[in-house]
Amino acid sequence: MGDLDGKAAIVTGAGSGIGRATAVLLAREGAQVAVVDKNEASANAVAAEIGAAAAAFTADVGRSDEVRAMVEGAEARFGRLDILINNAGYGFRGNVVSIEEDAWDALMAVNLKGVFLCSKYAIPAMERVGGGVIVNTTSYTATSAIADRAAYVASKGGVSALTRAMALDHVKQNIRVNAVAPGTIDSPYFAKIFAAAPDPDGLRAQFDARAAMDRMGQPEEIAEAILFLASGRSSFATGSVLTVDGGSSIGNHLVE
């Protein structure tokens, strides 16, 4: 028996990294999982890895029509919707002078607007089964910031604030809303950055040094935190942000 037996979940950004690890873990705990990613091949691969408990959906979370179709498709496939994991997101270098307006808007459409849209269409489905749980992926940078990541930091600050607002707005509908704030995670995204660097080992060491624990986190470690917030184990938590960052936000460990 798993913690999520009989539940149905949507995980966005599930084609790799934290999203993939979360989709796999939720399915292992008994949930049926909608594996959602903008990249169709990645969504299909993760759904195939999970097996019969999963279904792949392709959606750009910044587009209302695609989000609506995805949520409706997941509810139709599983007959219910209990859990939404708003994990899709990305970042890039830049400050408010150097970032182009279009790039700023595109990032906000995924990182922040995507949380709004997925929640907008998922909440009515949750109401139909008497309630549910939403877990948003924010970041430790939402409160401590890092240099030259203005758009990303701002978007994650918005996700943390939106988490609290949604928790207050929907608590009477038996919908809990929380967030997990990861540190820097050893994911395919960073693997590509390291591989392209003149000194991959040196750059990895810089990223390891962001954390007091002197290492990057693993996607599976964040998935465990998300599972806690998505399950009945956290039944008295709503409006909370659970920081899982290896100590990146507790001292002077930040690097560019």
C-alpha positions in Angstrom: 0.0 0.0 0.0 1.3 3.5 -0.9 0.6 6.9 0.6 -1.2 7.9 -2.6 -3.3 4.9 -3.4 -6.4 5.8 -5.4 -5.1 9.4 -6.1 -4.5 11.0 -9.5 -1.8 13.6 -10.0 -0.5 16.0 -12.6 3.2 16.8 -12.6 4.4 19.6 -14.9 8.0 19.8 -16.2 8.0 16.0 -15.7 10.3 15.1 -18.6 13.5 15.4 -16.6 15.1 16.4 -13.3 12.9 17.1 -10.3 9.7 16.6 -12.4 10.7 13.1 -13.6 11.8 12.0 -10.1 8.5 13.3 -8.7 6.4 11.6 -11.3 8.2 8.3 -10.7 7.9 8.5 -6.9 4.2 9.5 -6.9 3.4 6.5 -9.1 5.5 4.2 -6.8 3.3 5.5 -3.9 0.2 4.4 -5.7 -0.9 7.5 -7.7 -1.9 7.6 -11.4 0.2 10.3 -12.9 -0.2 12.7 -15.8 3.4 13.3 -17.0 3.3 16.8 -18.5 6.2 18.4 -20.5 6.6 20.8 -23.3 8.8 18.2 -25.0 6.6 15.4 -26.2 9.4 12.8 -26.5 10.5 13.5 -22.9 7.0 13.2 -21.6 6.5 9.9 -23.5 9.8 8.5 -22.2 9.0 9.1 -18.6 5.4 7.8 -18.9 6.8 4.7 -20.5 9.3 4.3 -17.7 6.5 4.5 -15.1 4.2 2.1 -17.0 0.4 1.7 -16.9 -0.1 4.2 -14.1 1.1 7.1 -16.2 -0.2 9.0 -19.2 1.9 11.5 -21.2 0.6 15.0 -22.0 2.3 17.7 -24.0 1.6 21.3 -22.9 3.2 24.7 -22.7 2.1 25.8 -19.2 2.1 29.4 -20.3 -0.7 28.9 -22.8 -4.3 28.8 -21.4 -5.7 26.6 -24.2 -3.0 23.9 -23.8 -3.3 23.9 -20.0 -7.1 23.6 -20.1 -6.8 20.7 -22.6 -4.2 19.0 -20.5 -6.1 19.2 -17.2 -9.4 18.1 -18.9 -7.5 15.2 -20.5 -5.9 14.1 -17.3 -9.2 14.2 -15.4 -10.9 12.2 -18.2 -8.1 9.6 -18.3 -8.1 9.0 -14.6 -11.6 9.9 -13.6 -10.5 12.4 -11.0 -7.7 14.8 -10.0 -6.4 15.0 -6.5 -2.8 16.4 -6.8 -1.1 19.1 -8.9 2.6 19.5 -8.9 3.5 22.8 -10.5 7.1 22.1 -11.3 7.7 23.5 -14.8 10.3 26.3 -14.9 13.7 27.5 -16.1 16.2 30.3 -15.7 18.9 32.3 -17.5 21.5 34.9 -16.7 20.8 38.6 -16.7 20.0 41.6 -14.6 17.2 44.1 -15.2 19.3 46.1 -17.6 20.7 43.3 -19.7 17.6 41.1 -19.9 15.5 41.6 -23.1 11.8 42.3 -22.5 10.7 39.3 -24.6 12.9 37.0 -22.6 11.6 38.3 -19.3 8.0 37.8 -20.5 8.7 34.3 -21.8 10.2 33.2 -18.4 7.4 34.7 -16.4 4.8 32.9 -18.6 6.3 29.6 -17.6 7.6 30.1 -14.1 4.7 32.2 -12.7 1.8 32.3 -15.1 2.1 28.6 -15.5 1.4 28.1 -11.8 -1.6 30.4 -12.1 -3.0 28.6 -15.2 -2.5 25.0 -14.1 -4.1 25.8 -10.7 -6.9 27.8 -12.3 -8.1 24.7 -14.2 -7.1 22.0 -11.7 -8.9 23.5 -8.7 -12.4 22.9 -10.1 -11.5 19.3 -10.8 -10.3 18.9 -7.3 -13.5 20.4 -6.0 -15.4 17.7 -7.8 -13.7 15.0 -5.6 -14.0 16.9 -2.4 -10.6 18.6 -2.3 -6.9 18.2 -3.2 -3.3 19.3 -2.8 -1.2 21.6 -4.9 2.6 21.7 -4.5 4.5 24.4 -6.3 8.3 24.4 -7.0 9.8 27.7 -5.9 13.5 28.2 -5.0 15.7 29.2 -2.1 16.6 32.2 -4.3 13.1 33.6 -3.7 14.3 34.8 -0.3 18.1 34.9 -0.5 18.7 35.8 -4.3 21.8 35.1 -6.4 23.6 37.5 -8.7 22.7 37.9 -12.3 19.4 35.9 -12.2 16.9 38.8 -11.8 14.0 37.2 -13.8 14.4 33.8 -12.3 14.6 35.2 -8.7 11.6 37.5 -9.3 9.5 34.6 -10.7 10.2 32.3 -7.8 9.4 35.1 -5.4 6.1 35.4 -7.1 5.5 31.6 -6.8 6.2 31.7 -3.1 3.7 34.6 -2.6 1.1 33.0 -4.9 1.4 29.8 -2.9 0.4 31.7 0.3 -2.4 33.5 -1.5 -3.9 30.3 -3.0 -3.6 28.5 0.3 -5.7 31.2 2.0 -8.2 31.5 -0.9 -8.9 27.7 -1.2 -8.6 26.3 2.3 -12.4 26.2 2.7 -12.6 24.0 -0.4 -10.3 21.4 1.3 -7.5 22.3 -1.0 -4.0 22.6 0.6 -1.4 24.6 -1.2 2.3 24.4 -0.3 5.7 24.8 -2.0 9.1 23.3 -1.9 12.2 25.5 -2.3 15.1 23.5 -3.7 18.7 24.5 -3.8 20.8 23.8 -6.9 20.0 20.4 -8.2 22.2 18.0 -10.2 19.9 17.7 -13.2 20.2 17.3 -16.9 19.9 21.1 -17.2 23.1 21.6 -15.3 24.8 18.6 -16.9 24.6 20.5 -20.2 26.0 23.7 -18.7 28.9 21.8 -17.2 29.6 19.9 -20.4 29.9 23.1 -22.4 32.2 24.8 -19.9 35.9 25.2 -20.5 36.5 23.6 -17.0 33.5 21.4 -16.2 34.9 20.1 -12.9 35.8 23.6 -11.8 32.3 24.9 -12.6 30.7 22.0 -10.8 32.8 22.8 -7.8 31.5 26.3 -7.8 27.9 25.1 -7.9 28.7 22.6 -5.1 30.0 25.4 -3.0 26.6 27.2 -3.0 25.4 24.8 -0.3 26.7 24.5 3.2 26.7 20.8 2.6 29.2 21.4 -0.3 27.2 19.5 -2.9 24.4 19.8 -5.3 21.1 18.1 -4.4 19.7 15.2 -6.3 16.2 15.3 -8.0 15.1 12.3 -5.8 15.8 14.3 -2.7 13.4 17.0 -3.8 10.8 14.5 -4.9 10.7 13.1 -1.4 9.9 16.6 -0.1 7.2 17.0 -2.7 5.7 13.6 -1.7 5.6 14.7 1.9 3.6 17.9 1.0 1.4 16.0 -1.5 0.5 13.3 1.0 -1.6 13.1 4.2 1.7 13.2 6.1 1.5 17.0 5.8 -2.2 17.2 6.6 -1.8 20.3 8.8 0.4 22.2 6.4 -1.0 24.9 4.0 0.7 28.1 2.8 4.1 26.6 3.8 7.3 26.8 1.9 9.6 23.8 2.6 13.3 24.7 1.9 15.5 21.8 0.8 18.7 23.5 -0.3 21.6 21.8 1.5 22.0 24.9 3.6 22.4 27.4 0.7 20.2 30.0 2.3 21.7 29.9 5.9 25.1 31.4 5.3 27.6 33.1 3.0 27.9 30.2 0.5 26.5 31.9 -2.6 28.5 32.2 -5.8 27.6 33.5 -9.3 
